[in-house]
Amino acid sequence: MATKITVNNNGSLKIDGDFEIVDKNGNTYDLAGRTIVSLCRCGLSKNKPFCDGAHKGNFDHEAIAFGLPPKKTE
């Protein structure tokens, strides 16, 4: 299954599929067999990088897809 990342309104990034998450040193987080996790976007989670729901009522972002500008070639 391909990895799917969903940007949730007023909340987390939901990752679903075949993936691994590593820290800045390349160490892999133990996801305990999960194939779906949510990552914090608001910075309020006590379980970063994972979402713990602390954003509720404290984070406002409507997730609407858009195209990025062309990639720089220089």
C-alpha positions in Angstrom: 0.0 0.0 0.0 1.3 3.5 -0.9 1.8 5.9 1.9 -1.0 8.5 2.2 -0.5 11.7 4.2 -3.7 13.7 5.1 -3.5 17.3 6.3 -6.4 17.5 8.8 -8.3 20.7 9.3 -7.3 22.3 12.6 -5.1 19.4 13.5 -2.5 16.8 12.7 -0.9 15.1 9.7 -2.3 11.6 9.5 0.1 9.1 7.9 -1.4 5.8 6.6 0.4 3.0 4.8 3.9 1.6 4.7 6.3 4.1 6.4 8.9 4.6 9.1 9.6 7.7 11.1 13.1 8.5 12.1 14.7 11.1 14.4 17.4 13.6 13.4 20.0 11.0 14.1 18.4 8.3 11.9 17.0 6.3 14.8 13.6 4.7 14.1 10.6 5.4 16.3 9.0 2.2 17.6 5.4 2.5 16.3 4.3 -0.8 18.0 2.9 -2.2 14.8 0.8 0.8 13.9 0.1 1.5 10.2 -1.7 4.8 11.0 -0.2 7.6 13.1 -0.9 11.3 13.5 1.9 13.8 13.7 1.6 17.1 15.6 1.5 20.4 13.6 0.5 22.8 16.4 3.5 22.3 18.7 1.3 21.7 21.8 1.5 17.9 22.0 3.2 16.4 25.1 4.0 13.4 22.9 5.8 15.1 20.0 6.3 14.3 17.2 3.0 12.5 17.6 -0.4 14.2 18.1 -2.1 13.9 21.5 -5.1 16.1 20.7 -3.8 19.2 22.5 -4.5 21.3 19.4 -8.3 21.2 20.0 -9.4 24.8 20.2 -5.9 26.1 19.9 -5.0 25.7 16.3 -6.7 27.0 13.2 -5.9 25.9 9.7 -8.3 24.9 6.9 -6.6 22.2 4.9 -7.3 22.9 1.2 -4.9 21.5 -1.4 -3.1 23.8 -3.8 -0.3 23.6 -6.3 3.2 24.7 -5.5 5.0 27.1 -7.8 7.4 25.6 -10.3 10.5 24.0 -8.9 13.6 26.2 -9.2 16.1 24.8 -11.7 19.2 26.6 -10.5 
